[in-house]
């Protein structure tokens, strides 16, 4: 059996790697090809080209690279057709991956197509589900409320759980060792700065986050700041961190990042999956996000939800404060971060919402990578998903 996978950013790379492990658990002989990052490479994928070339977001960021992205799109479609796999699995990054699926479907209608991560049609552009159904047979959903949207559009869909519930986490021993190694006292406040995983996000958000955290330090003189990042983003993050009045600690190794999450008291983070990673580690957070003014203007017209933070959406609460667009201001975020450090009730409210969120995402059940693999194999074995992987 051959599976072709296409991922376009770090979160998709992690999902792809987990799915590859799950598929190999059930079918050791399976072969993989496609586009992915370092985690998928560690599972045996030889990427057609560097995945980092696809890690862009927002209209203003995509336009300058349109021709290059178009070439990579054509190259990927041709490679899928040449490889003739049993299935094409596209992973998140819908602006690229769903175009790949559409290009393949136009020329190989019998090829099974599966998309991992349901598009957030519940948040904006609901018509995407119907268009997606023209080229996608089956969807692997990370959030429990997504399958009905996909099924209504004509695709089969399984909720397979979110990978955050099964990712390894550091404990108290690792957290204490991290603090000792970096000379952070056990009672010294520690804040995480998480400005995103894409170059455009880091460039835009890190100066804003830096100012917010410097204002927080004025209220909490002993505050230390850690910036966990990816190896791909580390050079940019370190260059920008060097401009801070007092440079933060930048960590990129997986073990160091896990330990930093376990040791942290509070976090300032970009909107996205990282809010779930913080929730899994019970780190109270403030979410901040801004984008290019043109992208902001377009998104303001399209968004259909009152909160974009996944912890809030899954838990059905508004426990995590968010500062979006023009509201993404250092002074406002610094005040709320200070309250989270000083107010036990505010911390407790967030942690309760985080616990509920993790339970709803599948904590304590079968690993999402295995559930996703079962769902894929069910589709390939039966021509359709015969059962819901969430049952």
C-alpha positions in Angstrom: 0.0 0.0 0.0 1.2 3.5 -0.9 0.1 6.7 0.7 0.9 10.2 -0.6 0.9 12.9 2.1 1.1 16.7 1.7 1.6 19.0 4.6 2.4 22.7 4.5 3.4 23.9 7.9 4.8 22.7 11.3 1.4 21.6 12.8 0.7 19.6 9.7 4.1 18.0 9.8 3.3 16.8 13.4 -0.1 15.4 12.3 1.5 13.7 9.3 4.2 12.1 11.4 1.6 10.8 13.9 -0.6 9.4 11.1 2.4 7.7 9.5 3.3 6.0 12.8 -0.4 4.9 13.2 -0.6 3.5 9.7 2.7 1.7 10.0 1.4 0.2 13.3 -1.5 -1.5 11.4 0.3 -2.0 8.1 4.0 -2.3 8.6 4.6 -2.7 4.8 3.1 0.7 3.9 5.1 3.1 1.8 5.0 6.9 2.0 5.8 9.8 -0.4 4.9 13.4 -0.6 5.7 16.8 1.0 6.5 17.2 4.7 8.8 18.6 7.3 11.4 17.2 9.7 9.0 15.1 11.8 7.6 13.3 8.7 11.1 12.9 7.4 12.0 11.1 10.7 9.2 8.7 9.9 10.7 7.9 6.5 9.3 10.6 4.1 11.6 12.0 1.5 9.9 15.4 0.9 9.5 16.4 -2.7 10.7 19.9 -1.8 11.3 21.8 1.5 7.9 22.2 3.3 9.0 25.6 4.6 8.4 27.1 1.2 4.6 26.6 1.8 4.5 28.2 5.3 2.8 31.5 4.5 -0.5 32.9 5.6 -2.6 35.8 4.6 -3.4 37.5 1.3 -0.7 40.1 1.6 1.9 37.4 2.5 0.9 35.0 -0.3 0.8 37.5 -3.2 4.6 38.1 -3.5 5.2 34.3 -3.6 2.3 33.4 -5.8 4.4 32.2 -8.8 6.7 30.1 -6.7 3.7 28.5 -4.9 2.0 27.9 -8.2 5.0 26.0 -9.5 5.1 23.9 -6.4 1.4 23.2 -6.7 1.9 21.9 -10.3 5.0 19.9 -9.3 3.1 18.2 -6.5 0.1 17.3 -8.6 2.3 15.8 -11.3 4.2 13.8 -8.6 1.0 12.4 -7.1 -0.1 11.2 -10.5 3.3 9.7 -11.3 3.4 7.9 -7.9 -0.1 6.5 -8.4 -0.7 5.9 -4.6 -3.7 4.2 -3.1 -4.7 7.4 -1.4 -3.8 11.1 -1.3 -3.9 12.5 2.3 -3.7 16.3 2.4 -3.0 17.8 5.8 -4.3 21.2 6.9 -2.9 24.3 4.9 -6.0 24.2 2.8 -5.0 27.1 0.4 -2.3 24.8 -1.0 -3.3 21.2 -0.1 -6.9 21.4 -1.3 -5.7 22.8 -4.6 -3.4 19.8 -4.9 -6.4 17.5 -4.3 -8.5 19.4 -6.9 -5.7 19.1 -9.4 -5.4 15.4 -8.8 -9.1 14.7 -8.8 -9.5 16.4 -12.2 -7.1 13.8 -13.7 -7.5 10.7 -11.5 -11.1 10.6 -10.4 -10.8 7.1 -8.9 -8.0 8.0 -6.4 -9.2 8.2 -2.8 -8.7 11.6 -1.3 -8.6 12.3 2.4 -8.1 15.6 4.2 -6.7 15.8 7.7 -8.0 18.8 9.7 -11.5 20.0 8.8 -11.5 23.6 7.6 -13.0 26.0 10.1 -16.3 26.5 8.1 -18.0 27.1 11.4 -15.9 30.2 11.8 -15.7 31.7 8.3 -16.4 31.0 4.6 -18.9 28.2 5.1 -19.1 27.6 1.4 -15.7 26.0 1.5 -17.1 22.7 2.6 -19.2 22.3 -0.5 -16.3 23.2 -2.8 -14.0 20.9 -0.8 -16.4 18.0 -1.4 -15.8 18.1 -5.1 -12.3 16.8 -4.6 -12.2 15.3 -1.1 -13.9 12.0 -0.1 -13.2 11.8 3.6 -12.2 14.2 6.4 -10.3 13.5 9.6 -11.6 16.1 12.1 -9.7 17.3 15.2 -12.6 19.0 16.9 -15.7 17.1 18.1 -18.2 19.5 16.7 -16.9 19.4 13.1 -18.2 16.2 11.5 -21.8 17.4 11.0 -20.5 20.3 8.9 -18.5 18.0 6.7 -21.2 15.3 6.3 -23.8 18.0 5.4 -21.5 18.9 2.5 -21.4 15.4 1.2 -18.1 14.0 2.6 -17.7 11.3 5.2 -15.9 12.5 8.4 -14.6 11.0 11.6 -13.6 12.9 14.7 -10.2 11.3 15.5 -9.2 13.5 18.5 -6.6 16.2 18.7 -2.9 15.2 18.9 -2.3 17.5 21.8 -4.0 15.1 24.2 -1.3 12.4 23.6 1.8 14.5 23.2 4.5 14.0 25.8 4.6 16.5 28.6 7.3 17.3 31.1 6.7 16.8 34.8 7.7 18.7 37.9 11.2 17.2 37.9 11.9 18.4 34.4 10.4 21.8 35.2 12.6 22.2 38.2 15.6 21.2 36.3 14.8 23.7 33.5 14.6 26.5 36.1 17.8 25.4 37.8 19.7 25.1 34.5 18.7 28.6 33.4 19.1 30.1 36.9 15.4 30.9 37.3 14.4 30.7 41.0 11.5 28.4 42.0 9.4 31.4 43.0 10.5 33.6 40.2 7.7 34.3 37.6 8.3 32.7 34.2 6.4 33.8 31.1 6.3 32.2 27.7 6.3 34.3 24.6 4.8 32.4 21.6 4.5 34.7 18.5 3.6 32.0 16.0 5.3 29.4 13.8 5.2 31.4 10.5 7.8 34.0 9.4 5.1 36.6 8.9 3.6 36.0 12.3 6.9 36.2 14.1 7.9 39.4 12.3 4.7 41.1 13.1 3.9 39.8 16.6 7.2 39.5 18.3 7.8 43.2 18.7 4.3 43.7 20.1 4.7 40.8 22.5 8.1 42.0 23.5 6.7 45.4 24.6 3.8 43.7 26.5 6.3 41.5 28.4 8.6 44.4 29.2 5.6 46.2 30.6 4.8 43.1 32.6 8.4 43.1 33.9 7.9 46.6 35.2 5.2 45.2 37.5 7.0 41.9 38.2 10.7 42.8 38.4 11.9 39.3 38.6 10.1 38.1 35.5 12.0 35.8 33.1 10.8 35.3 29.5 11.3 32.1 27.4 10.5 32.0 23.7 10.0 28.4 22.5 10.3 28.1 18.8 10.9 25.7 15.9 14.3 25.0 14.4 13.1 26.6 11.2 12.1 29.8 12.9 15.0 29.9 15.5 17.4 32.1 13.5 14.7 34.8 13.0 13.5 34.6 16.6 17.0 34.9 18.0 17.7 37.9 15.7 14.6 39.6 16.9 15.1 38.6 20.6 18.5 40.3 20.5 16.8 43.6 20.1 14.9 43.3 23.4 16.0 45.5 26.3 16.7 42.3 28.1 17.0 39.4 25.8 14.7 36.4 26.5 15.8 32.8 26.5 15.1 31.1 23.2 14.7 27.3 23.1 14.1 25.1 20.1 14.9 21.5 21.3 11.8 19.5 21.9 12.8 18.5 25.5 13.6 22.1 26.4 10.2 23.3 25.0 8.3 20.7 27.0 10.2 21.7 30.2 9.6 25.4 29.6 5.8 24.7 29.2 5.9 22.7 32.5 7.8 25.5 34.3 5.8 28.5 33.1 3.4 30.5 35.1 1.8 32.4 32.3 2.0 32.8 28.5 1.4 35.4 25.8 0.6 33.5 22.6 -0.5 33.9 19.0 -3.9 32.5 18.1 -3.7 28.9 17.0 -3.0 25.4 18.1 -0.5 26.6 20.6 -3.4 27.5 22.9 -4.2 23.8 23.2 -0.6 23.0 24.0 -0.7 25.5 26.8 -4.0 24.1 28.0 -2.6 20.6 28.1 0.1 22.0 30.4 -2.3 24.1 32.4 -0.5 27.3 31.6 -2.8 30.4 32.0 -2.6 32.5 28.8 -3.5 35.6 27.0 -4.0 35.4 23.2 -2.8 38.2 20.9 -3.0 38.3 17.1 -2.7 40.9 14.4 -2.1 40.6 10.6 -1.4 42.8 7.6 -4.1 45.5 7.4 -5.4 44.2 4.1 -5.7 40.7 5.5 -7.3 42.1 8.7 -9.9 44.0 6.6 -10.9 40.9 4.6 -11.0 38.6 7.7 -13.2 41.1 9.7 -15.9 40.7 7.0 -15.7 36.9 7.0 -15.4 35.7 10.6 -18.6 34.3 12.0 -17.5 33.5 15.6 -17.1 35.6 18.7 -13.9 34.0 19.8 -11.0 32.5 17.7 -9.2 30.8 20.6 -9.6 27.0 20.4 -9.7 26.5 24.2 -12.7 28.8 24.3 -14.4 27.2 21.4 -14.1 23.6 22.6 -14.9 24.3 26.2 -17.8 26.6 25.3 -16.4 29.4 27.6 -14.7 32.7 27.2 -12.1 31.9 29.9 -9.1 32.8 27.7 -8.8 36.6 27.0 -7.9 37.5 23.5 -6.7 40.7 21.9 -7.2 40.7 18.1 -6.4 43.1 15.3 -6.4 46.7 16.5 -6.9 45.4 20.1 -3.5 43.6 20.0 -1.9 46.3 22.1 1.0 45.8 24.6 -0.6 47.8 27.4 -3.8 45.9 27.4 -2.2 42.5 27.2 0.3 43.3 30.0 -2.5 44.3 32.4 -4.3 41.0 31.9 -1.1 39.0 32.1 -0.3 40.7 35.4 -3.8 39.8 36.7 -3.2 36.1 35.8 0.0 36.1 37.8 -1.7 37.8 40.8 -5.3 36.6 40.8 -5.8 32.9 41.8 -9.4 33.0 40.8 -8.6 34.1 37.3 -6.1 31.3 37.0 -8.5 28.7 38.4 -11.2 29.7 35.8 -8.8 29.2 32.9 -7.5 25.9 34.2 -11.1 24.6 34.6 -11.8 25.5 31.0 -8.6 23.9 29.9 -9.5 20.6 31.7 -12.9 20.5 30.0 -11.3 21.3 26.6 -8.8 18.4 27.0 -11.5 15.9 27.9 -13.6 16.9 24.9 -10.6 16.6 22.6 -10.2 12.9 23.6 -7.9 12.9 26.6 -7.7 9.4 28.0 -8.8 7.6 24.8 -6.9 5.9 22.0 -4.1 8.1 20.6 -5.3 10.4 17.8 -2.7 9.1 15.4 -4.0 5.5 15.8 -7.6 6.7 15.4 -6.7 8.7 12.3 -5.0 5.6 10.9 -8.0 3.4 11.6 -10.2 5.9 9.8 -7.9 6.1 6.7 -7.7 2.3 6.5 -11.5 1.9 6.9 -12.0 4.3 3.9 -9.5 2.4 1.8 -10.8 -1.0 2.9 -14.5 -0.3 2.5 -14.7 2.5 0.0 -16.3 4.6 2.7 -16.0 5.1 6.5 -18.1 2.3 7.9 -17.9 3.6 11.5 -17.2 6.7 13.3 -13.7 6.6 14.8 -15.0 8.6 17.8 -17.3 5.8 18.8 
